Structure formats: C-alpha cells, structure tokens
Amino acid sequence: MNKILGLDLGSVTCGVSISDELGLLAHPVKTIRFKDDNIDFLLDELEELIKEHQVQEIVLGLPLLMNGDVGPRAQASLEFQSILEEVFDLKVIMMDERFSTRSSERQLIAMDISRKKRKKIIDQAAAVEILQRYLDQK
C-alpha cells in the first residue's frame, strides 16, 4: 500500500504525520514552522517529505466551526487543498478535524508530557489524530 501524509495546518505551523505501508497506523513526522506569507517554504518542506516517503495521497484537516460551518480557518484549509493538488498532483482528502487538537492534548497530558514539550509536538499529535481517523474509516 502507498503511504498517506496527514496534515494539521495552522496559521504558523503545520503538523505532519505519515501512515505505515499497510495504511493501518499514523505516525508523527514533524512540525513545520512557517510564516503566513511564506507558503513556498512549507511547500518545499512537504515536497521533500512526499518524495522521501513516496506519498500517494494527502489527508488535510478541515477545521470546521462547531456548528459545521466553514469559517476563516476552514476556508484557508480548502484553499491550501487546491494548492497541494495543483503543486503535487496528488489527491487531497479533507478530514473534519474538530476536537483533534483537544483530544491530542488530553492524550499527551495523560502520558505526563510537560507543557513545554506538549507545545512542541501538539501539531504532530493532531496530524496523527486526523490521519488515524481517515485510516480507521477506510
């Protein structure tokens, strides 16, 4: 099976996860820090990961509002979906990411991870949660 990349896009960070070869488990990869106006840096980093892991598909978190509406962050994710599809010529699946960061935060607290360390890895953990939800639905 081909590997799938999971992304949790924020305004200045992007958490990245990757599936195993069987498409059963999501694993954290890294958090990419970028400036809102420097999307090229983010795309360059993602290109390296896509090549390195031979990614065939991308799952991108869609931060819908609690009532299911598309707000500004979700609109930014939808725009990023179009960019990813155009630049990498890969299928990009949008996955509802409501509660993913909160759920990841709870898991990290339960694992007794310090607040300082949690701040560094929360985006990766959310990317894992987003990708794992997708893998579980397949």
N, C-alpha and C positions, 0 to 999 in steps of 0.2 A: 504494500500500500504506500501511497505517496504521503509525504509529511504535510501537515497543515500548520500554518502560522496563525497564532492568536494575538490580537492587538487590543490594548486598552488605551485609547487616545485621550489625552488630556490637553490642557492649553499649553503646557510647557514640558510635559513628559509623555512618553509612550511606553507602556509596559508590553513586553514581548514574551510569548510562550510558544512552544512547539509541541506537536504531537509525536508520539513514538511511531515506529514504522507500521505498526498494526492499526493505528488510529484508535487506540483504546484509552491512552493516558496523555494528559497535558503536563508539560514540564516547564518551569520558569527558565528564561534565557537571559534577559537583561532589561534594564530600564534605559531608554534613550532620552536624554535631556536635550531640548531644542528651544529655540526662540520662536514665538508665533509667526514671525515674519521670515523664518529660515526653514521652510518646509523642505528645501533641497537637501539640507543636512540630514534630516530624518529619512528622506527617500534614499539617499546614499547608504545610510546605515542599514536600512531594510533590504536594499539590493544585495549587500554583502551577505546578509543572513539568508535571503532567498536562494542565492547561489550555493552558499555553504551547505545548507540543509536540503537542497533540491526540493524546495517547496512547490506544491502544485495548486494550492488553494489557500485563501486567507479568510479568517473569521475576524470581523471587526465589531467591537462592542458598540451598541446603539443606546446612548443614554437618554431614553425617553423620560418624559415627566411622569410623575406618579399616576396621573390620570390617563397615561398612554399617548398623550400628545407629543408632537415634535417641537422641542424648544430650541434655543440657540446652540447648545452643545450637540444635540442630535443632528441639527442641520449641518454643523461643521463636520460631523462624522459622515453624513451622507455625501457631502462634497468631497471628503477625503476618499470615500469609497470610489467615486468616479475617477479621481486622480490615480489611485492604486491600479484600477482596472486598465486605465489608459497607459500608464507607465510600464507596468509589469505584464500586461496581457494575461492576467490570472483572474479566475472567478473570485469575487469578494462577497462573502455572505455576511449579512448584518444580523447580529445576535443581540436581543434585548439584554442589556447589562444592568438593569435595575437591581439594586441590592448587592451587586458583585463586590464592590469595594467594602461595603459594610460587613458582608459575610466573610471576606478575606481578613478584614481587621479582627473580627471575633476569633477566627481560627489562629491568627498569629498571637493574639493575647492569650488564648488557651495554651499555646505552646510556650508561653512565658518569654516571648521575644520582646526585648526592650523597645521602648517608644522610639528611640533614636534609630535602631535597626529596622523597625517596622516602617518608619518613614521612607527608608531607602528602598525597601522591597515591596511596598504595598501595591504599586502599579503592576509589577510582575505577577504578584499573587492574584490580582484582579484579572489579568490577562489569562492566567491559568484557569480561573473560575469560568471565564467567558468561553474559552476553548473547550473546557471539560463539559460544560452544558451542551455545547454543539455536538461533541463526540458521543455523549450519552443519548442524544436524540437520534443519531444516525442509525 
